[in-house]
Amino acid sequence: MNKSVNNVEEACEGIASGMTLMLGGFGLCGIPENTIAHLVKMGIKDLTCISNNAGVDDFGLGLLLQKKQIKKMISSYVGENDEFERQMLSGELEVDLIPQGSLAERCRAGGTGIPAFFTPAGYGTEVAEGKEVREFNGKPHILETALTADYAIVKAWKGDTEGNLIYKGTARNFNPVMAMAGKITIAEVEELVPAGELDPNEIHTPGIFVQRIFKGEKFEKRIEQLTVRKRE
């Protein structure tokens, strides 16, 4: 089945205000930057966004935060975004901070049909407030529920017209689990090839999880924290 669409406009059809979106990436690595830019243009509001981080002030999800299009962020790390901090402290933005491993597992659970799981991460902290606690092997665990979304939006290095995806490097951290957990999954790729050209042994996300795929027009690929060795 050919799942390719012509452009980002076609890929985003149906996304509306008030929806829950999962957005892949780790820092600024592997984020669906073309789709995020188009969501800004669409002007939709009251979004709940599930993402490991919130981008930076002028890139990634930071662009949606600037326009006040996000009402709630579900994330594990938000330390590089001053606008996020301002909105959170002022009460303009609802925030659910989750330990990074728990966030990844909650997305994976959502994609595999597991409604909830117990984890020791977060016990004894604010993360555990209001959650069921059980003891396993003499250690307390808290109950975490699965996460799903109306749309999961991911970015891959390479994909084919049937939606099979290959990620590169750190982009593989959150994109694969989120691709499984959306009712509709949109993949933007750097390279789109005909079905059959990808080595089946190298595919990270099988096409069964992807409903729409398109080739991004451009990828800025910003570096969040540039660290280089001093010249001698």
N, C-alpha and C positions, 0 to 999 in steps of 0.2 A: 504494500500500500504506500503510495507516494504521499508523504506528509509535509513536503516542502511548500512554503508559501513565498510570494514574491518579495515581500518586504516587511518591515517592522509594523507598518500600519495594519496589514492583514493579520499578522501574528497576534496583535493586541486586541482584535475585535472581541467584544464581549466583556472586557474588563471595565468595571464600573465603580463608582463611589461606594464606599462602605464595605468593600470586599477585603478578604484576607489574602495576602500575597507572600509567598516564599521567594527569596532572592538569594541565589547562590553566590559564592565567593568567600575569600579569606583575606581580610584587610582590603586592599584594592586589587588583589590578584584574583582573576577569574570571575569578575563581576559582569553581569549582563548590561554593559554600559549603554549600548544602543537602545535597548528596551527601556531602561530607566529614563534616558533622555526623552523618549517618546511619551512615557507616562507623564512627565512634566508638561509636555505640550498638550496632552489630552485634558489637563486641568482637573482630573478626578480628585476627590477629597475623601476624608474620613477613612483612610486606609489603615489596616492593621498589617504591619510588615514584619515578617519573621526572617531574620538575617543574623549571621554571626556578629556583624558589626554594622555601624551606621554610616560608613563612608567617611569623607572629610567634608569640610564646610562647603567646598565648591565642586565636589565630584562625587559620583556614586549616589547613594541614598541621601547624602547631604543636599543634593539639588531638590529632592522632594521635601525635605525638612525646611529648606529655605522658603518654599512656597506654601508652607503649612498644609501640605496634602496628607500627612501622616498623623493619625490620631493616637496610634499605639505602636510602640516598638517592642518586639520580643527578641532579645539579643543576649550575647554573652560578653561583648567587649565594645565599649563606646568611647574609649579614651582619646580619640584623635579628632573629635568633632565638637567644636566650641558651641555651635548653634544647638546641637543636641543637648549639651549640658545646660544651656540657658533655658531652653524650653522645658526640660525636665524639672529644674529647680524652681521655675516659675509656675509649674503646674499646668502648662499648656499641653504637655505631652505625657501620655500614660506610658509607663515603662515597666516591663517585666524582665529583670535580669536573671539569667539562668547560667549555672556552671557550664562551661563549654562542652564537656563530654556529655552532660545531660541533654543539652540542646541537640547535639548530633544524634544521640540515641532516641530522643523524642521524635525527631524527624524520621529516622529510620523505622521506628516502631509504627509511625503513621503510614509509611509506605508498605509495610509488610502485614498490616492488619492486626497488630498487637495493640490493644487499647491502653495498656499501662504496664509499668514495671517498677521494681524496687531498686533503689540505689543508695549507697552510703553518702554520696556527694551532697553536701548541703545540710546534713544533719547537724543540729545544734546552732544553726544560723537562721537569719530571717527567711532564707529560702524554704525552710521546713515549716514555716508558720501555716497552720490550718491543714496540713497534709497528714495522711495516715502514716504511722510509724510501726514497723514490725522488726523483730530481731531475727537475724539469720547468722548462724555460726557464732553466736555471742556478740554480734555487732548490730547496732540499730541502722535501719534503712528507711528511707522515705519513699512514698508512692508518687511517681511522676506519670502524668498522662501523655498520650501520644499527641503529636501535632500534625495537622493537615492544613491544606489551603485551597481556596477556590482556584488559584493559579499558582503554579510553581514556575519560576523563570530562571533558567540556568544558562551558563555560558560554557561552551566546549571549544577545544582547539580544532577538532575535526568531527564532521558528522556526515551521514549519508541520507539520501532522500527517504529512507524508511525510518529515520529517527535514531539510528544507532550512534552513540557518542563516544569520543575519546577525549579525555581531559589531559592537561599537561601540568606536571609539577604540582604546586600548591593548590591549583584550581580544583584538584580532586578532593580537597578536604570536606567541603559541604555540598558541592553541586550534585554528586551522585545520590546522596540520601534525600535531598530535596526534590530531585527529579522524580522520585518514586512517590512522593507524598502529596502531589497536587492533583485535584480533580481533572484539571487540564494543565499539561506541562508544555511550556514554550522553550525551545532551545535556540539560542543564537550562536553561530559558529564562525570561526575564522575561515574555514575551508569546507565547502559542501561538495560532496562527490556522489556519483551514481551508486545505487544499491549494488552491493557485491564487491566494491573496491576496498573496503576495510577488512583487515585480517580479523576474523572472528575471535581469535585468541587475545586481541588487543582492545576489544570493546569493553568499556567500563559501564555504560548504561545501555541496556538493550532497548531497541526501538519500541517495544511494547509499552514503555512508560512515557513515551513522547507523542504528543498529538500534533504539534506544529514545529517546524524547523525552518530557519532562514539564515542566509549569509549576512553577517553584519557589514555595514558600509565602511566603518572605520573603527579602529581600536586604539585609543590613546595609551592604554596600559601604563598608567601613572605608577610611580614608586612612592609608597606611603612614607617611608623613612629611609632616605638615601644615606647609606653608610659606606664610606670608601676608606681605603688605607691611605695615610698621609704619604705624600711623595718624599722620597729620601733626598 
